[in-house]
Amino acid sequence: MSSIELTEYARGGGKHEKDGIPKWTCCVMYQLPCRVCGILTPTKTPKSKRCQSCAKAEMRDYSRWYYSVHRDEMREYHRIYHMNNRELILAQHATWRAAKRAAAELLQP
């Protein structure tokens, strides 16, 4: 385990009321390289994981892929939903517009 750098990780900084021991002093964090880009990332387990920016980028890529693959099905679903619930949707929009007008009238002097 010479290549793994161990560090103590103190979160919160508070103290226990009874014994005065700082919180989380027993929690050991490993500094392991990210699986994608290689920068050191703090983890609680001795297993490497992705850093936050790599995880976010992968999530965005998956979201774009999912939308592009399922776009036609989603559009068809929403088209049918709006056809079947047209009256309800129009009533909700009218209620929202009325509430917006009422709030605007209250703000005007």
Number of C-alpha atoms within 10 A of each C-alpha: 6 5 7 11 12 16 12 12 17 15 11 9 9 12 12 9 8 6 7 9 11 15 15 15 12 10 13 16 18 21 21 24 19 18 15 11 11 13 13 17 17 21 19 13 12 14 11 18 19 20 20 11 10 15 14 12 11 13 12 12 12 12 12 11 12 11 13 10 11 10 12 10 11 12 11 11 12 11 11 12 12 14 11 11 10 12 11 11 14 12 11 12 12 12 12 12 12 12 12 12 12 11 11 10 10 9 8 6 4
